[in-house]
Structure formats: structure tokens, C-alpha cells
Amino acid sequence: MALLEVNNLEVSFVTRMGTNKAVDGISFSVETGKITAIIGESGSGKSVACYSLLGLIPQPPGRVDGGTALFEGKDLLQASESELRKIRGRDVAMIFQDPMTCLNPFMTIGKQLMEPLLFHRDVTKAEAKARALQLLEEVGIRDPANTFDNYPHEFSGGMRQRVMIAMALINEPKLLIADEPTTALDVTIQAQILQLIADLQKNRDIGVIFISHDLAVVADIADQIVVMQQGKIVEAGDSDHIFHHAEHPYTQKLLAAIPGDSKQPEAHPETLIEVRNLCTWFGQGKDAEPVKAVDDVSFDIRRGEILGLVGESGSGKSTIGRSILRLVPVTSGHVNFDGTDLTQLEGGALKQMRRRMQMIFQDPFASLNPRMTVFDTLAEPLLLHGIENRKTVASGVLKLMDDVGLARNFVRKYPHEFSGGQRQRIAIGRALATRPEFVVADEPVSALDVTIQAQILDLMLDLGKEYGLTMLFVSHDLAVVRHLADRILVLYKGKVVEQGTGGELFEHPKEEYTRALLQSIPGRSLLD
């Protein structure tokens, strides 16, 4: 008998605009000792389905309309709140997507780990602490005795996620639900967390539901895969069937969105930007050593090429992009842009040069003014740099919207009325408004669903050719950069450790760090 058997689950949300069916009659099962992955884009209903099993959707506006969810023969959907409280965290545990918002910032890691054990089990505080320390060591927290009394903000993203995993496992649950547990992590940390979950699942012989929007992420760990679209299951089967014999067009679309082969590099003989001995250091106080975010870096960017810059968080890649554009103070070195040393420019001369170089930021929701419509956002740079006047600006804005694939009737909408992919298109349009020669794209697709990511990458390739752009594309994901860039620089602790084309780096990496990045790419077998 399956550990969990879900049949004809239906979940709705009642709003002022009417009733929205988020989960529409889905059925699936999870076996002990197996990982079942539920895959789909944002809004497909995958998280809502799993949250509803444990009574975690707000009611109202949420509502379970029907179905059964038999966990060891007991219907979770018919259980009372007091019964669910005994099951949650003991028999069924959950790892949430963002540990920083799920961990209590006012409680130490140790106390938060002990809490579910003290609540569900008849143990002393000393026994709970010993168990918590043992589990922290099991999930890979170094020196747990000394970090036990630390607070969440004192841990990195990957360490916080390990703490969340330890908290979920401390009561030795029979079923673990992992909701996008690696989405916000670097590829190397993501690979570690995926391997950790897979190892713990095997060692403890538990059932796992792994929720993700990315098929590549679950390629190496899932036994069964359930594909959801608009609240329905469109395809299900074992991993081999889904990856090699997918039948439904939506599953095929998700597979096609996984970044493919290396881009064939094009010849770009003319140099546009020369970066020489660039250092950008940040002070840590009067007596402390400065943080050497960028440390003696030199490279060229050729006119018309896309140069990829890859590395983990903290490697200095975003700082390099901002240093070139003079968005952060440069400690030393030179950046020559078409013969002009940008490090020597100030005031009006720098402003005039900014028309020729722009930036696309990682999070468009944070970089777009929430009080400005699309029209105002795109019109501002056109008017500021004198590209259009008051009479012609409307046609200029509509042309930009056409170029980035936004419907013209969206022109009076605000950022919050758009999806993540649409907001990124607005940000790209704003960057292109001045017809720049050079663009820094700082992780522009890392927060997007894989299908939207593929659309944005294709859009950037097309616009690069149409506008004749030179681009520095910053990312932690070698698979994405390989698909887009003519050449790639690998950055580690503020220094360039290796460079080459995507094909060269994938087939003949020279540095151990580059090999580690390559091995961390999810679903690597799908790319070979």
C-alpha cells in the first residue's frame, strides 16, 4: 500500500473576481523509500495541492472542494485541526522554499530545532539538544556545538536550508514534502542540498514529495514525476518515461526549456571595452581588512559579442559589472570604453557616456518604480537623453514594447500587474531605450520559471543582433551562459581563474573550481 494516496483532490480560492479552481481533480501516490517529484510552472497548483494536504492553505479564501488524501489509511482532508497538528512535523514534515522567511529571526537555530521535538515527543531538553546537534552534523553544518546558539541571519542561504532540513527530519517523519528547496541557491549549493535530500531519503527510507518548476533539478533524484499545468496533471510516470518518452506537449515544452548546446562563437575582432587591473574593495572599518570583491581583474569585451561571467554568490561578478558602469566606486585600475577611460569621468561627461551603456538588474520588481506605469518607465530615458520629445515619445514607447514582446494595451499598467517574465521584459525595454552599445545583464533570468527563462534568453539573443549590442551576461549557472555567450570567464573570490568558449569549458575544463561548477549543473546528463 502507498504511504500517501491522493485521489481527485480539488482546491479553490474564492475572490471578489469569482472562484478560481487552483487544483482540479488530481490523483497521485507516494511510496515509502521513493521520491515523487511534482513539476510545473508558477500557478500550476503544485504547492497548493501539497499545502492543502496538511491544512496549510488559508481558509477562507482557500477551500478544499473534494477528494481524499489517505496517509497510512487515514484521510488527511477529514482530519480535525488538532489531529493535523499532531501529524504536522511528526509524521509529515515540510521544507519550505525560503528558509529566511520561515525561520524565526528572534530565536537561535538550536531552540528552533528543539521546539518540534519537545512538542511532539516526551523528551528532556538535554535529550532534545543532543538530538539536534546530531542532526545538524548529519546535514552538514560544520562545528554544530559552536553554531547551535547562532541566529538565522548568521548563516548563509545554503546553511539555512540545511537547518530547515534538519528541523523537518528531527522527528523522523515518514513523509517529507520539499517545496522548491533549492530555487534561491547557487548551483554548487543546490547540488549539495539535492544530494543531501536524496541521501537522507535513502538512509531513512522515507517517502518524499519534491516540488519544483525545473525538470532538470529533479532529473537525478526523482523516481516518479508528476507534471501539472493549470491545476491538472497532464502527464505522470517514472523518470525514464518523462525524460525520454514524454507524450504531452507541455512536458515536451518543459524539457525544451532546459538550456541546450553551447553557442557557436562568432568572430568579433574589434575590442569595445578593455578592463585592466580592476580592483573594487569595500572597507570594513578603520582597522579591519577590506573585502576584495574584485581583485586585479583584466579582460577585453569585443564589439558585438556576449561575454559570460560565471561564479557563485560572493565571487565578485555583479561587482565587476557595476564597476564597469561606474555604479560603485572603483578602488584602482582602468576601464577603457571605445578609447575613453570611464574611471576618469565625472559629472556631465559620465552622464553623457551612460547613454551608451545600460544595465538589466536581477529583480525587476525591485528595480522598477512601483508608482510609474510602463509608459512612464520607458518614456523617462527617452526624454532624459533627448532621444524623443513630448510629441514623439508615445511612438517611441510603443516601438520598445513591440521589440520586447509586450502588448501595447499594457502601456498604462503598473509593475505589480505583470508576471515576473513580463516585468523583466519591461526592464529590458528600459535598458534598450537609449539604444546603448553595451549592456550588463546581471542574473536577469535566475528568478524565472524555466519556460519564461527560455523566452527571455531567446529575446536577448534576438535583440542583441537587432540592436548590435555588446553584452556582459552575469550568472551563477554555466548551462545558461553556455547557451548564450560567445566566451565565458569563470570568477572565483574576485579573480578570473579560467576563460574560453562554452564548448572548451564544458569539454576540457582546466581548473578544479570550473569542474565543480560543471558537476553542479542540475540534470547534467541531459546536456551531454
N, C-alpha and C positions, 0 to 999 in steps of 0.2 A: 504494500500500500504506500502511496506517495506521502511524503511528510506534509506537504501542503497541496490541496486540490481546490482550485478556484474554478467555479462554473457560472457562466452567464452573469458576470459582475456588471452592474450598471450604476454609474455615478453621475449626478447632475449638479449644476450650480444655478441657483435662481437669482437673477439680477433684474434691474429695472428694465433692461432691454429684452427680457424674456428668459426662458430656460435653456441653458447650454448643456448638452449631453457630453460630458468630458470622457466618460468611459462607456462604451456601447456594447454590452453583451460579450465580454471577453472570457475565455477559459484557458487555463494553463495549469501545469503542475510543477512541483519542485520535489526532487528526491533527495533523501539523505546521502551525503557524500558527493553531491553533484552541484555544479554551478549553472544556473539558468540565467541567461542574460536577456533583459528586456531593452530593445533598441528602438529609437525613434527620435525625431526632431523635437524641439521645444514645442509644447502644445499638443503632443500626440496622446497624452493621457497616461504615460508610463509611471510617473511619480504619483499622480493622483490615485491610480489603481492600487499601488502598494501602500500609500498612506492610509487609504480607506480601510485596508485590512486591519489596521491597528487603531482605528478610530481617531486618526490624527488630522483629518480634514475638518475645518471649522464648519459647524452645523448650527444655524444657517451661516452662509448661503449654500454650503455643500449639502448633499443629500444622497444617501445610498438607496437607489430605487429597487434593486433586486439582486438576486444571485446568492450563492453560498461560497464560503471560504473555509473548508474543512482543514483544520490544523490538528493532526493526530486524532481525527474523528470529531473534533469539536468545532462548531460553526462560529468563527470569529465575528461574523456580521450580526449574530444574535446575542453575543455576549454583552453583559452589562458593563458599565464603566469601571466598576470595582473589579470585575473579573479581568477586563483588559489590562488594568493597572498591574495586576499580578503577573500577567503574561509578558507585557512590555518590559524589556530589559532583563528578563529572566529566561524565558523560553524563546522569545523572538526579540532580537536586538537590531538596531539600525545605526548605520554610519551615514551621517548627513554630508551634503556637498561642501558646505563651507564651515570648517571647524571653528573659525574665529567668531562666527555669529552663534554657534551652538555651545561653545564653552563659556562658562560664567567668568567674566573678566575680573570679578572680585574674589574668586575662590582659587586657591592653589590647585595645581594639577593633581596632587596627591589626594586632597579632600574630595575633588570631583570624581576621582577613580573609586574611592572607597564608598561613596554615597550609595550607588546601586547595590553594592554587595551588602552593606549594612541594612538597606531597606528590604531586600528580598531574602536574605539568609540569616540564620541565627549564629552570628559570629561576633567575636570581640573586636574592638578597634585595632588591637595589636595583630590579630589574625588577618583583618582586612588590609592593614598596611603591608604585611608580609606578602599577601597575595597580589596586591597592587604593584609592589616592587618587582616581584617575579614576572608579572605580565609586561611591565614596562621594558624589562630586559628582553623578554620574548619578542616584542615588536620592534626591537632595535633602538631603544632610547639609551644613549651612552650614559654611563655613570648615574643610574636612576636614583641612588641614595642621595646624591647632591642636587638633583633636579626635581626631586619629589615636592619640594616646597616652593618651586618657581610658579609664576603666573603665566597664563597663555601667551601674553604678548612677548614673553622672553624666549619663546620657541619659534623656529622657522615654520613655514607653511607645511613642509613635509613632516616635521616633528609633531606639529599639532594634529595632523591627520593620523599619525601613529598613536597618539594619545586617544583620539576618538575610537580607533580600532580596539585599543586595549580596554576602553570603557565598555564597548559593545560586547567584548568577549569575557569580561570578568566574571559573569555569572554562568559561563559555559552554556550559551544558548544552543538550541537545536537548529534554529534558522536565523541566518544573518541577512539583512537587507542593506545593500550598499548603494546609496543614491549618488551617482556621479562623483565618486570619492576622489577622482584624480583630475578633474576638469581644470582646476586652477593651478596645477603643479607643473614644474619643468619636466621635460621628457625623462631625464635621468631619475628624478624623484618619483615620477609617475610609474616608471618601470619597477622601481623598488617596492612601491605600495601594491602594485598589481601582483608582483611575485610574493609579497608578504601575505596578501589575502589568499592567494592560491595555496601557499604552503600551510597556512593556518587551517584552511578548509580541509586539506588532506590529513593533516596531523590530528585534527579534532573530529573528523568525519561528520561535518555538519552540512546542511543544505544552505546554499547561497543564492539570493536574487541579486544580480548585478545590473543596475540601471545605467544606461549610457546613451549618448546621441551618436557615438562613433563606433562603427563596426570594427575598425582596426584595433581599438583599445581592447576588445574582448576576444580578438582572434586567437590568442594563445592560451586563454584560460577557460573559456566557456565550453560546457558540454552540450547544452541546448540553447538555442537562440529563438526568441520571440520578437517579431518585428511588428511595431504598432504605428498606425497612421490615423490621425483624426479620430482617436478613441476606439479604433477597431484593430484586431490582429489580422494582418494581411498575409503573413506567412510565418511558419514555425517549423523547426526541425533541428537536427544535430548540426554541429559546426561545419562539417564537411558538405552537407547539403546546401547550407546557406551560402557558403563562400565559393562553392564550385558548381552548384546546380540551382542557383536561385531562379525562381519562376516568376515572382511578382515584379512588375515594373518599378515599384517603389523600392524594393530590396535591391534591384539592379542599379537604381539611381544612387542609393547609399553607397554601394560598392564602387560605383564610378566616381564618387566624390573623393575617394581616397587618393591623395596625390600620387601621380604615376611616375613615368620615367624621367630621367634627367633632361633638362632643356638642352637642346643643341646650341652651344655658344656661337654667337655671331661675331664677326670681325669688327672691332671698334678701335681703329688705330689712333684717333686723336684723344688726348687727355684733356678732360674738363677740370678736374679737381685734383690737386696734389696735397696730401696730408703728410707733413714732415715733423717727426719727433714730438707729436702731440702729447701733452700732459694736462690732465684735468684732475686736480686734487681738491679734496674737501677737508677743511680744518676740523679738528676735534678738540679744540680748546688750546690754551696757551702752552701747556707742557706736553700734550698728547701728540702722538704721531698722526700725520694727516692720512686720510683714506685715499689711496692712489687708484681712483676709479678708472682712469686711463693713464697708462704709464709708458711713455716713449713709443708711440704707435706711428708707423709710416705706411702709407699705401696710396695708390692712384685710383681714380674713378674715371673711366673713359667715356667720352661723349656718346650718348645713346645706349649705354649698357645698363643692365640691372645687376648691381653688386650686392650679394647676400652677406649679411653679417650675423653669425650664429654664436650662441653661447648661453649658459644658464643665467638665471637671475643673479645679479651682482657681478657679472663678468665685465660690465662697463659698456655694453653695446649701445644701449639707449643714450648714455652719456656722450659717446662718440658722435652720434647723430645730432644731439643738441649742441655739442661743442662746435661742429662744423657750421651750424646755422647761427652760432653766437647766442643761443638761448641760455647758456650757462657760461660763467667766466672761465676762460682758458688760462691755465697756470703758465704754460710755456709751449713753444712750438709754433708752426705756421700752417695755415690753410689757404692755399692759393686757388682761387676760383677764376678760371679763364684769365689768368695773369694778374689778378688782384688779390692781395693778401688780406683776407677777411679779418684776421686778428688785429689789424691796424685801423680798421674802420670804426668810426663813431658817428652818432647823431644822424644828420640828414643823409650822409653818404651810405651809412649802413641801412637806413630805411629804403633808400633807392635800390640797393642791392637785393633787399628782401623780396622785391617783386620777382626776381629771377630764381628764387629758391623758397620752397614751402615744405610743410610738414603735415603728415597724416598721423594723428595720435591713436593710441591703442584703444581707448574707451571713448567712443563718440558721444555717449550720453554725458560724460564729464567735460568734454571739450566743446560741446555746442551750448550756446546760451539758451537756457530754457524759456526765456522771455522773448526770444526772437523767432519769427516764422522762418520757413525755408527761404522765402523771398528775401527777407531782411538779411539772413545769414549769407546768402550768395551775392546779394547786391552790395554788401558792405565793402569787400575787397575791390569790386569793380569800380565803385565810386571813389574809394580812398586813393587808388592808384591812377585815377583818371582814364581808365580803360573804356568806361561808358559814362554818359551823362544822364541827367534825370529823364530825358526823353527816350533814350535808347536802352536804359538799364533793364527794362522788363523783357525785351527780346534777348538780351544777354543772359539773364537768369534762366529763361526758358530753354535756351540753347544748352546751357550747362546741365539742366535737368534731363534733357534728351540724351546728352552724352553719357551720363552716369546711369541711365535707365530708370529714372523716376517719372511717374505720370505727372503731367502738367497740372492736373486738378488738385495735386497735393501742395501747391505752391503757398497756400495760406495756412498750412498746418504747422503745429509746434513739434519739437523733438519727441515729447512724450507720446505723441500719437503715432509713432513709427515703430517698426520692429528693429532689432539690432542691426540686421543687414541693411535695411533702408537708411538708418542713421549713418552707417558707415559710408553709404553712397553719397549722402549729403556732405559728409566730411571730405570725401574725395573731390566732390564738386567744388567745395570751398577752396581746397588746395590748388585746383586747376584754374580757378577764376582768373588769376593773374598771368596765365599762360607761362608758367615757370619753365626754366630749363632743367632744374634739378629738384627732386622731391625725396625727402626722408620719410619712409613708411615704417613707423615704429609699432611692430606687432599688430598690424591692422586687422588680422583675422583670428587672433587667438581666442577671442571670447564668442565666436560664432559657431553655429551648427555646421557640420561638415558640408552639407549641400550648399548652404549660404556661403561658406568659406570658399568653395569651389567657384561659385558665381563671382565673388569679389576678386579672386585671383585671376580668373579669365578676363574680367573687366579691366583690371590693372594692366594686364598684358596688352589688351586691345588699345587702351588709352595711351599706353606708353608708345606704341607705334604711331597712333594717330597724332599725338602731340609732340612726338620726337623727344620724349622725356629721358633724362638720365636719372637713375633711382638707386638709393641706398635702402635695401629692404632688410629690416631688423627682425629677427625671430629667434626663438629657442628651439624651433622644430626644423631639423635638417631635411625632412621629407618635403615640407612645404617649400623651403628655399631651393632645394634641388630641382623642383618643378618649374621655378620661376626665374632663377638667376643665371646669368652668363658665367659669373665667377663667384666663389664663396670664400670669405675669410672666417676662420674659426678663432674666437676670442676666449681667453681664459685668464682670469684675475688681471684684467686690464691690459693684456698683451696679446698680439696676434701670434698664435702658435702654429698655424698651418693655413695654406690657401691653395685654391685650384678650382677646376670646374667641378660640377656635381658628379660627373662620371668618374673623375680622378679621385675625389674624396671617398665616394662610395666603394670603388673597386680597389683602390690602393692607398688607404689612409696611412699616414706616417706616424702620427702622434697617438699616444695612448688615450689622451683626452678625446680626440676625434673618434677613435674606435669606440669609446664609452658612449658618446652621443649616438653613434650609429646603432649600437646594440640596444639602445634605449627606445628606438623608434617603435611605437606600437604596431603590431602586425607586420613586422619586418619581412616575414616570409612572403607576404602578399606583394611586396615591392621587388623582390628578387626575380 
